[in-house]
Amino acid sequence: MTDTVIELAQRGRALAAKDRERLVDLLIDSLEDAPDPGVEEAWRLEIRRRVAAYERGEATLFGVDEVMAEAKRLAR
């Protein structure tokens, strides 16, 4: 590690726990890339496709109880 990183780590350790948590969140957020415009557009198209299928009565719908039961079953 560089001296700057070591110094920042030492200063960070001196913060209150809540402030250290906030600092970690900010640093992790800074590592994330900007959303891929291609992925964003693909999701918009998929949402439109699903809404259109629903409006035409072609979508299979599941109630929240069914979804939760299946999620619990799969989690085992």
N, C-alpha and C positions, 0 to 999 in steps of 0.2 A: 504494500500500500504506500501511496505517497504520503508525505508529511501532512499535506492538507487534509487528506482523508482521515488520517489518524487523529489529527486535531479536531476535525468535525465529529468523529465518533466519540471522542472524549467529552466534547461539549454536549453532544446529544445525550450521553449517559447521565449528565447532570440535570437534565430536564425531568419534570414530573412525569409519571407514567402516562398520563393522558396526553401530554404534549409529545412524548416519544412515539406514542401510537399514531398521533396525527402526522408527525414527521415521516414515519415509515409509510403511511398511506400516501402522502404527497410524493415521496420518492418512488414508490411502486407505480403510481399513476404516471410519473414522468417517463417510465420505461415503455409504456404502452404506445404502440404505433397509432397513427391516425387511422380511422376506419377506411377500409378499401372501398372506393366508390363503386367498383364492380360488384362487391358483395352487397353493399347497400341497395343498389339497383336490383340485384337478383332477389333480395328479400321483398322489395316493393312489388315486383312482378308476381312473386309467389303469393303474397297477401292478396293481390287483386284476383289471382287465379282461384284461390280458396274462397274468397267472398263471392265470386261469380258462381262457383260450384254450389255454394250454400243457397244463393238466391234462386238457382235453377232447381233446387231440391235434390241435387246429386251428391251432396256431402253426407257422410255418415257421422252423426253427432253422438257424443257420449256425455252423460251427466257427470257432475263432479264426484259423486259417490263411486261411480264405476272407475273413473280415472284414478282416484285415490286408492281404491282397492287393488287395481292393477299395479300401481306404483309400489304399494306395500308388498305385493306378491313378488314383484321383480327384485325388490331390495333384499329379500331373504337369501 
